[in-house]
Amino acid sequence: MTNATAPVAPAIPAHKGHPKGLYVLFFTEMWERFSYYGMRAILLLFLLDKVKGGMGYAEGEAGAIYGLYTFSVYLLSLPGGWLADNVIGQRKAVWYGGILIMIGHIILAIPGSHMVFFSGLAFVALGTGMLKPNISSVVSELYPEGGARRDAAFSIFYVGINLGGFLGMLIVGYLGQKVGWHYGFGAAAVAMFLGLIGYRFLAPRYLGDKGMTPKAKLDTHHVKTPLSPLSWALGGLLLAFLIVMQLTGKFSWVSKQSTATSMGLICVAVVVIYFANLLFASNLDNGERKRVGILFILFWGAVLFWAGFEQQGSSFQIFADRYSQMPAWMPSSWFQTFNNIYILIFAPILGMLWIYLEKRKLNPPTLTKFAIALFLLAIGYYIMVIGAKTAVTGVKAPFWILTCTYFFHTLGELCLSPVGLSSFTKLAPPRFLSQLMGIWFVATALGNLFAGLFAGGFNEENLQQMPQMFMSIVWFCLIVGGVIFLLQKPTQKWFGGIK
């Protein structure tokens, strides 16, 4: 990362295809996702393990800790985005975030007390909150023209995310389960170090001044004004809500599960107040306000999608470890690599498909893609219902159950995640870009939290209820997907011609 006083070379343009800066960000994100997804693949197993030096928690506590950690990772994207927008810029946020992530994984690689372990998780969460929303913002700056080319760029960027995730789960998963948990955590630290080295030496040359200046300083059209009376009123409403909920006992901190539930309720309240403030107290013009309304709809669709999708690190991991047929040499965490393998195969294909359809004016609208994603998620969960019905008979589910589930969930992810990333970058008011990228990742935070809480119900006593638990998600996805599909037509004009 260049110093603020160092000369910055102009970004080298790409004469064909995509700018070279995209691939600098591709590899930086690839190594960061190696470290994150690799560690996440073994985290729940490490929390549950009572034999090989793990933490020895029960399913409910382990699921809550897992959910709180993954929730915090993405929730911290909101202050990370604000810090970049207003103080240090996106590029420095990526650099310092990567350093914090590396420190966190180094701490996790050292056997120690519970406090040492949780401090390592805290460093990783803080660093990811700084890096994750801001690296996506820099990608968007490479494509000021927007359109299908930016969507295709995010699909390529998404390949980097999943290549890193695949390698991380493969290597960290094997080291953690077959050699020792802390060797796996150490491999995650090495991966983040490699990402930092590449970013430090290549970003100044190929990214130029992209992301170097905080957005608030670049926005000359809007004069910064003190908080409006409505903003203060909304803040007071949020505070009153939190106090009432605490006094009436709706918030509980007596166990990890109740703490996770309380944090979820608080997060939902904060997001609602944030959007209300943005819509009605932030001096947006009418067009900006409508586009933020679209982002509000996309946010809640993403929350539900990620709540189902992110079961792969929680309830699906338990299902793979206890109730699925697999070769003896294969760590159960390797099931999670199927998602990444499918991404690597199908992401470029879908990226080209969007451009092909765009040229023929057949590209599905954004909300339609979100609805399709939820329908595909429902199909995957119906397959899990079949597998769960097999498991409750005492017979391990066939290998193809999780294989096919991951296939449909991956197709859903490709319809939602790169499209959602791109939509947030092009629909967000420029002065709120990184903050709203943070909000996008808060949707992932809530989804991860709900996924962890859901996994807490996966113990031997609740085995008979497993098919019903999966079927409830099927119906929920179908209903919400249908609602989002119906909202597409009446909200189409809200995009204001932005593609």
C-alpha positions as CSV (number, residue, x, y, z in Angstrom):
1,M,0.0,0.0,0.0
2,T,1.4,3.4,-0.9
3,N,1.9,6.0,1.7
4,A,-0.3,9.1,1.5
5,T,2.7,11.2,0.5
6,A,4.1,8.9,-2.1
7,P,3.5,9.6,-5.9
8,V,0.8,7.6,-7.4
9,A,1.1,6.3,-10.9
10,P,-1.9,6.6,-13.2
11,A,-3.8,3.4,-13.6
12,I,-2.8,1.4,-16.7
13,P,-5.8,1.0,-18.9
14,A,-6.7,-2.3,-20.5
15,H,-7.0,-2.0,-24.3
16,K,-9.0,-5.2,-24.4
17,G,-11.1,-7.0,-21.9
18,H,-10.9,-5.9,-18.3
19,P,-8.4,-3.5,-16.6
20,K,-5.4,-5.2,-15.1
21,G,-6.3,-3.7,-11.7
22,L,-9.2,-6.1,-11.6
23,Y,-6.8,-9.0,-11.4
24,V,-4.7,-7.4,-8.6
25,L,-7.9,-7.2,-6.6
26,F,-8.8,-10.7,-7.8
27,F,-5.7,-12.2,-6.2
28,T,-5.8,-10.1,-3.1
29,E,-9.4,-11.3,-2.4
30,M,-8.5,-14.8,-3.4
31,W,-5.9,-15.1,-0.6
32,E,-8.1,-13.3,1.9
33,R,-11.0,-15.7,1.2
34,F,-8.5,-18.7,1.4
35,S,-7.8,-17.6,5.0
36,Y,-11.4,-16.9,5.9
37,Y,-13.2,-19.9,4.3
38,G,-10.4,-22.2,5.2
39,M,-10.6,-21.3,8.9
40,R,-14.4,-21.3,8.8
41,A,-14.5,-24.8,7.4
42,I,-12.9,-26.2,10.6
43,L,-14.2,-23.6,13.1
44,L,-17.5,-25.4,14.1
45,L,-15.7,-28.8,14.2
46,F,-13.0,-27.3,16.4
47,L,-15.6,-25.8,18.8
48,L,-17.3,-29.2,19.0
49,D,-14.2,-31.4,19.4
50,K,-13.7,-33.0,22.8
51,V,-11.0,-35.4,21.8
52,K,-8.2,-33.8,19.7
53,G,-7.7,-30.5,21.5
54,G,-10.8,-28.7,20.5
55,M,-13.0,-26.4,22.7
56,G,-15.5,-29.2,23.6
57,Y,-18.7,-27.1,23.4
58,A,-22.2,-28.6,23.0
59,E,-24.0,-28.1,19.7
60,G,-26.1,-25.2,20.9
61,E,-23.2,-23.2,22.3
62,A,-20.9,-24.1,19.4
63,G,-23.6,-23.0,16.8
64,A,-24.1,-19.7,18.6
65,I,-20.4,-19.0,18.8
66,Y,-20.1,-19.8,15.1
67,G,-23.1,-17.6,14.3
68,L,-21.8,-14.7,16.4
69,Y,-18.4,-14.8,14.8
70,T,-19.6,-15.0,11.2
71,F,-22.2,-12.3,12.1
72,S,-19.5,-10.0,13.5
73,V,-17.3,-10.5,10.5
74,Y,-19.8,-9.1,8.1
75,L,-21.5,-6.6,10.6
76,L,-18.2,-4.8,11.0
77,S,-18.3,-4.1,7.3
78,L,-20.6,-1.2,8.2
79,P,-18.1,0.8,10.3
80,G,-15.4,-0.4,8.0
81,G,-17.2,1.2,5.0
82,W,-17.9,4.4,7.0
83,L,-14.2,4.6,8.0
84,A,-13.1,4.3,4.3
85,D,-15.7,6.7,3.0
86,N,-14.9,9.5,5.5
87,V,-11.4,9.0,6.8
88,I,-8.8,6.8,5.1
89,G,-10.1,5.7,1.7
90,Q,-10.9,2.3,0.4
91,R,-7.3,1.3,-0.5
92,K,-5.8,1.9,2.9
93,A,-8.8,0.1,4.5
94,V,-8.0,-3.0,2.5
95,W,-4.3,-2.8,3.5
96,Y,-4.9,-2.3,7.2
97,G,-7.7,-4.8,7.2
98,G,-5.5,-7.5,5.7
99,I,-2.9,-6.9,8.4
100,L,-5.5,-7.3,11.2
101,I,-6.7,-10.6,9.6
102,M,-3.2,-12.0,9.4
103,I,-2.5,-11.1,13.1
104,G,-5.8,-12.8,14.0
105,H,-4.9,-16.1,12.3
106,I,-1.5,-16.0,13.8
107,I,-3.1,-15.8,17.3
108,L,-5.4,-18.7,16.4
109,A,-2.4,-20.8,15.3
110,I,-1.0,-20.6,18.9
111,P,-2.6,-23.1,21.4
112,G,-3.8,-21.2,24.4
113,S,-6.7,-20.3,26.6
114,H,-10.3,-19.5,25.5
115,M,-9.5,-15.8,25.8
116,V,-6.6,-16.1,23.4
117,F,-8.8,-18.0,20.9
118,F,-11.6,-15.4,21.1
119,S,-9.1,-12.5,20.7
120,G,-7.9,-14.1,17.5
121,L,-11.4,-14.3,16.2
122,A,-11.9,-10.7,17.1
123,F,-8.9,-9.6,15.1
124,V,-10.1,-11.6,12.0
125,A,-13.6,-10.0,12.4
126,L,-12.2,-6.5,12.6
127,G,-9.9,-6.9,9.7
128,T,-12.5,-8.5,7.5
129,G,-14.9,-5.7,8.3
130,M,-12.4,-3.2,6.9
131,L,-11.3,-5.2,3.9
132,K,-14.4,-6.9,2.6
133,P,-16.7,-3.9,1.6
134,N,-13.9,-1.7,0.4
135,I,-12.2,-4.1,-2.0
136,S,-15.6,-4.5,-3.7
137,S,-15.9,-0.7,-3.9
138,V,-12.5,-0.4,-5.6
139,V,-13.6,-3.0,-8.2
140,S,-16.7,-0.8,-9.0
141,E,-14.4,2.2,-9.5
142,L,-12.8,0.4,-12.4
143,Y,-16.1,0.5,-14.3
144,P,-17.6,3.9,-14.1
145,E,-19.8,3.2,-17.1
146,G,-21.6,0.4,-15.3
147,G,-23.7,-2.0,-17.3
148,A,-23.3,-5.7,-18.1
149,R,-19.5,-5.3,-18.3
150,R,-19.4,-4.4,-14.6
151,D,-21.6,-7.4,-13.8
152,A,-19.2,-9.6,-15.7
153,A,-16.3,-8.1,-13.8
154,F,-17.9,-9.0,-10.5
155,S,-18.5,-12.5,-11.8
156,I,-14.7,-12.7,-12.5
157,F,-14.0,-11.2,-9.1
158,Y,-16.3,-13.9,-7.7
159,V,-14.2,-16.6,-9.3
160,G,-11.3,-15.2,-7.2
161,I,-13.4,-15.4,-4.0
162,N,-14.3,-19.0,-4.7
163,L,-10.9,-20.1,-5.9
164,G,-9.5,-18.9,-2.6
165,G,-12.3,-20.6,-0.7
166,F,-11.8,-23.9,-2.5
167,L,-8.0,-23.9,-1.8
168,G,-8.6,-22.8,1.8
169,M,-11.1,-25.5,2.6
170,L,-9.0,-28.1,0.8
171,I,-5.7,-27.2,2.6
172,V,-6.9,-25.8,5.9
173,G,-9.6,-28.4,6.2
174,Y,-7.1,-31.3,5.7
175,L,-4.5,-29.8,8.0
176,G,-7.1,-29.0,10.7
177,Q,-8.9,-32.4,10.7
178,K,-6.1,-34.8,9.8
179,V,-2.9,-33.1,11.3
180,G,-3.9,-30.6,14.0
181,W,-6.4,-27.7,14.4
182,H,-3.7,-25.1,14.9
183,Y,-1.8,-26.1,11.8
184,G,-4.9,-25.3,9.8
185,F,-5.2,-21.9,11.5
186,G,-1.5,-21.2,10.7
187,A,-2.1,-22.0,7.0
188,A,-4.8,-19.3,7.0
189,A,-2.2,-16.8,8.3
190,V,0.3,-17.7,5.6
191,A,-2.4,-17.2,2.9
192,M,-3.3,-13.6,4.1
193,F,0.4,-12.8,4.2
194,L,0.7,-13.8,0.5
195,G,-2.3,-11.6,-0.3
196,L,-0.7,-8.6,1.4
197,I,2.6,-9.0,-0.4
198,G,0.9,-9.0,-3.8
199,Y,-1.4,-6.1,-3.0
200,R,1.5,-4.0,-1.6
201,F,3.6,-4.2,-4.8
202,L,1.0,-4.4,-7.5
203,A,-1.8,-2.1,-6.4
204,P,0.1,1.2,-6.9
205,R,1.0,0.4,-10.4
206,Y,-2.3,-1.1,-11.7
207,L,-4.9,0.7,-9.6
208,G,-3.5,4.2,-9.8
209,D,-5.5,6.6,-7.6
210,K,-8.6,4.4,-7.5
211,G,-9.8,4.2,-3.9
212,M,-7.1,6.4,-2.5
213,T,-9.3,9.4,-1.5
214,P,-12.3,9.1,0.9
215,K,-15.6,9.4,-1.0
216,A,-16.8,12.2,1.3
217,K,-13.9,14.4,0.1
218,L,-14.6,13.7,-3.6
219,D,-18.3,14.6,-3.4
220,T,-18.4,18.3,-4.2
221,H,-22.1,18.4,-5.0
222,H,-23.3,17.8,-1.5
223,V,-22.2,20.1,1.4
224,K,-21.8,18.2,4.6
225,T,-24.4,19.4,7.1
226,P,-25.0,18.6,10.7
227,L,-27.4,15.8,11.6
228,S,-31.0,16.8,10.9
229,P,-33.7,16.8,13.7
230,L,-35.2,13.7,12.0
231,S,-31.8,11.9,12.3
232,W,-31.7,12.7,16.0
233,A,-35.3,11.5,16.4
234,L,-34.6,8.2,14.6
235,G,-31.5,7.7,16.8
236,G,-33.7,8.4,19.9
237,L,-36.3,5.9,18.6
238,L,-33.6,3.2,18.2
239,L,-32.3,3.9,21.7
240,A,-35.8,3.8,23.2
241,F,-36.5,0.5,21.4
242,L,-33.3,-1.0,22.8
243,I,-34.0,0.1,26.3
244,V,-37.6,-1.2,26.3
245,M,-36.5,-4.5,24.9
246,Q,-33.9,-4.8,27.6
247,L,-36.3,-3.8,30.5
248,T,-39.0,-6.2,29.3
249,G,-36.5,-9.1,29.1
250,K,-36.7,-9.5,25.3
251,F,-32.9,-9.3,25.2
252,S,-31.1,-12.0,27.2
253,W,-27.4,-12.5,27.7
254,V,-27.4,-15.5,30.0
255,S,-26.2,-18.0,27.3
256,K,-24.4,-17.9,24.0
257,Q,-27.6,-18.8,22.2
258,S,-29.7,-16.1,23.8
259,T,-26.9,-13.6,23.2
260,A,-26.9,-14.5,19.5
261,T,-30.6,-14.1,19.3
262,S,-30.5,-10.7,21.0
263,M,-27.7,-9.5,18.7
264,G,-29.8,-10.5,15.7
265,L,-32.8,-8.4,16.9
266,I,-30.5,-5.4,17.6
267,C,-29.0,-5.7,14.1
268,V,-32.4,-5.8,12.5
269,A,-33.4,-2.6,14.4
270,V,-30.2,-0.8,13.5
271,V,-30.6,-1.6,9.8
272,V,-34.2,-0.4,9.7
273,I,-33.3,2.9,11.4
274,Y,-30.2,3.2,9.1
275,F,-32.3,2.9,5.9
276,A,-35.0,5.2,7.4
277,N,-32.3,7.9,8.1
278,L,-30.8,7.4,4.6
279,L,-34.2,7.7,2.9
280,F,-35.7,10.6,4.8
281,A,-32.9,12.5,6.5
282,S,-29.8,12.5,4.3
283,N,-30.7,15.0,1.6
284,L,-31.2,12.5,-1.2
285,D,-33.0,13.6,-4.3
286,N,-36.0,11.7,-5.5
287,G,-34.1,9.4,-7.9
288,E,-31.5,8.5,-5.2
289,R,-34.3,7.8,-2.7
290,K,-36.0,5.3,-5.1
291,R,-32.8,3.5,-5.8
292,V,-32.1,3.2,-2.1
293,G,-35.6,1.7,-1.8
294,I,-34.5,-1.0,-4.3
295,L,-31.5,-1.7,-2.1
296,F,-33.7,-2.1,0.9
297,I,-35.7,-4.8,-0.9
298,L,-32.5,-6.5,-2.1
299,F,-31.1,-6.4,1.4
300,W,-33.9,-8.5,2.9
301,G,-33.9,-10.9,0.0
302,A,-30.2,-11.4,0.6
303,V,-30.7,-11.9,4.4
304,L,-33.0,-14.8,3.7
305,F,-30.8,-16.3,1.0
306,W,-27.7,-16.2,3.1
307,A,-29.5,-17.6,6.1
308,G,-30.2,-20.7,4.0
309,F,-27.0,-20.8,2.0
310,E,-24.6,-20.3,4.9
311,Q,-25.9,-23.6,6.5
312,Q,-22.9,-25.1,4.6
313,G,-20.6,-24.1,7.4
314,S,-23.0,-25.0,10.2
315,S,-25.9,-27.5,9.9
316,F,-24.6,-28.9,6.6
317,Q,-21.2,-29.5,8.1
318,I,-22.8,-31.4,11.0
319,F,-24.9,-33.3,8.5
320,A,-21.8,-34.2,6.5
321,D,-19.8,-35.2,9.5
322,R,-22.5,-37.4,11.2
323,Y,-25.1,-38.4,8.7
324,S,-23.5,-38.6,5.2
325,Q,-21.7,-41.4,3.4
326,M,-18.1,-40.5,2.3
327,P,-14.7,-42.1,1.7
328,A,-12.7,-42.7,4.9
329,W,-9.8,-40.6,3.6
330,M,-12.0,-37.6,2.9
331,P,-12.4,-34.9,5.7
332,S,-16.0,-34.0,6.1
333,S,-15.1,-30.3,5.7
334,W,-14.2,-31.0,2.0
335,F,-18.0,-31.2,1.2
336,Q,-17.9,-27.4,1.5
337,T,-15.5,-27.2,-1.5
338,F,-18.2,-28.4,-3.8
339,N,-19.7,-24.9,-3.8
340,N,-16.4,-23.5,-4.9
341,I,-15.8,-26.1,-7.6
342,Y,-19.2,-25.3,-9.0
343,I,-18.5,-21.6,-8.8
344,L,-15.3,-22.0,-10.7
345,I,-17.1,-23.9,-13.5
346,F,-20.3,-21.9,-13.8
347,A,-19.4,-18.3,-12.8
348,P,-17.6,-17.5,-16.1
349,I,-20.5,-19.1,-18.0
350,L,-23.1,-17.0,-16.2
351,G,-21.0,-13.9,-16.6
352,M,-20.9,-14.5,-20.4
353,L,-24.6,-15.3,-20.4
354,W,-25.5,-12.0,-18.8
355,I,-23.6,-10.1,-21.5
356,Y,-25.1,-12.3,-24.3
357,L,-28.6,-11.6,-22.9
358,E,-27.9,-7.9,-22.4
359,K,-27.0,-7.5,-26.1
360,R,-30.3,-9.1,-27.0
361,K,-32.2,-7.1,-24.4
362,L,-33.2,-10.3,-22.6
363,N,-31.1,-9.9,-19.5
364,P,-33.4,-10.7,-16.5
365,P,-34.0,-7.7,-14.2
366,T,-32.2,-7.6,-10.8
367,L,-35.1,-8.5,-8.7
368,T,-36.0,-11.4,-11.0
369,K,-32.5,-12.8,-10.5
370,F,-32.9,-12.6,-6.7
371,A,-36.3,-14.4,-7.0
372,I,-34.6,-17.2,-9.1
373,A,-31.9,-17.5,-6.5
374,L,-34.4,-18.1,-3.7
375,F,-36.3,-20.7,-5.9
376,L,-33.0,-22.5,-6.5
377,L,-32.3,-22.4,-2.8
378,A,-35.7,-24.0,-2.2
379,I,-34.8,-26.9,-4.6
380,G,-31.6,-27.6,-2.8
381,Y,-33.4,-27.7,0.6
382,Y,-36.0,-30.1,-0.8
383,I,-33.1,-32.4,-1.7
384,M,-31.9,-32.1,1.9
385,V,-35.4,-33.1,3.1
386,I,-34.9,-36.4,1.2
387,G,-31.5,-36.9,2.8
388,A,-32.8,-36.1,6.3
389,K,-35.6,-38.6,5.9
390,T,-32.9,-41.2,5.1
391,A,-30.8,-40.2,8.1
392,V,-33.6,-40.5,10.6
393,T,-34.0,-44.2,9.6
394,G,-30.4,-44.8,10.9
395,V,-28.9,-45.1,7.4
396,K,-26.4,-42.5,6.3
397,A,-27.5,-40.2,3.5
398,P,-26.1,-41.0,0.0
399,F,-23.1,-38.9,-1.2
400,W,-25.2,-37.3,-3.9
401,I,-27.5,-35.5,-1.5
402,L,-25.1,-32.8,-0.5
403,T,-23.5,-32.9,-3.9
404,C,-26.8,-31.9,-5.6
405,T,-27.8,-29.5,-2.9
406,Y,-24.6,-27.6,-3.3
407,F,-25.1,-27.5,-7.1
408,F,-28.5,-25.8,-6.8
409,H,-27.4,-23.5,-4.0
410,T,-24.4,-22.5,-6.1
411,L,-26.5,-21.6,-9.1
412,G,-28.7,-19.5,-6.7
413,E,-25.6,-17.8,-5.3
414,L,-24.4,-16.9,-8.9
415,C,-27.8,-15.3,-9.6
416,L,-27.7,-13.3,-6.4
417,S,-24.3,-12.5,-5.0
418,P,-22.3,-11.0,-7.9
419,V,-25.5,-9.3,-9.2
420,G,-26.2,-7.9,-5.7
421,L,-22.6,-6.7,-5.3
422,S,-22.8,-4.9,-8.7
423,S,-26.3,-3.5,-7.9
424,F,-25.2,-2.0,-4.6
425,T,-22.2,-0.3,-6.3
426,K,-24.2,1.2,-9.1
427,L,-27.4,2.1,-7.2
428,A,-25.8,3.6,-4.1
429,P,-25.5,7.4,-3.9
430,P,-21.7,7.9,-4.4
431,R,-21.1,9.6,-1.0
432,F,-22.6,6.5,0.7
433,L,-21.0,3.9,-1.5
434,S,-18.8,2.1,1.0
435,Q,-21.4,2.4,3.8
436,L,-24.0,0.7,1.6
437,M,-21.5,-1.9,0.6
438,G,-21.1,-2.5,4.3
439,I,-24.9,-2.8,4.6
440,W,-24.8,-5.4,1.8
441,F,-22.4,-7.5,4.0
442,V,-24.6,-6.9,7.0
443,A,-27.2,-9.0,5.1
444,T,-24.6,-11.8,5.1
445,A,-24.0,-11.1,8.8
446,L,-27.6,-11.7,9.7
447,G,-27.8,-14.7,7.4
448,N,-24.7,-16.3,9.1
449,L,-26.1,-15.5,12.5
450,F,-29.4,-17.2,11.7
451,A,-27.5,-20.2,10.2
452,G,-25.5,-20.6,13.4
453,L,-28.6,-20.5,15.5
454,F,-30.3,-23.0,13.2
455,A,-27.4,-25.4,13.5
456,G,-27.8,-25.3,17.3
457,G,-30.9,-27.6,16.9
458,F,-28.8,-30.3,15.2
459,N,-28.2,-32.7,18.1
460,E,-29.1,-36.3,18.4
461,E,-32.2,-35.6,20.4
462,N,-33.7,-33.5,17.6
463,L,-32.8,-35.9,14.7
464,Q,-36.5,-36.8,14.0
465,Q,-37.3,-33.1,13.4
466,M,-34.6,-32.6,10.8
467,P,-36.8,-33.2,7.7
468,Q,-39.4,-30.7,9.0
469,M,-36.7,-28.1,9.8
470,F,-35.4,-28.3,6.2
471,M,-38.9,-28.2,4.7
472,S,-39.8,-25.0,6.6
473,I,-36.9,-23.3,4.7
474,V,-38.3,-24.7,1.4
475,W,-41.6,-23.0,2.0
476,F,-40.1,-19.7,3.3
477,C,-37.9,-19.4,0.2
478,L,-40.7,-20.1,-2.2
479,I,-43.0,-17.5,-0.5
480,V,-40.4,-14.7,-0.3
481,G,-39.0,-15.4,-3.7
482,G,-42.5,-15.1,-5.1
483,V,-43.0,-11.8,-3.4
484,I,-39.7,-10.4,-4.7
485,F,-40.7,-11.6,-8.2
486,L,-44.0,-9.7,-8.1
487,L,-42.2,-6.6,-6.9
488,Q,-40.1,-6.4,-10.0
489,K,-42.6,-4.8,-12.3
490,P,-43.9,-2.0,-10.0
491,T,-40.3,-1.0,-9.0
492,Q,-38.7,-1.2,-12.4
493,K,-38.8,2.6,-12.9
494,W,-37.1,3.2,-9.6
495,F,-33.8,2.1,-11.2
496,G,-33.9,5.4,-13.1
497,G,-32.4,3.9,-16.3
498,I,-29.3,2.5,-14.4
499,K,-28.3,-0.9,-15.8
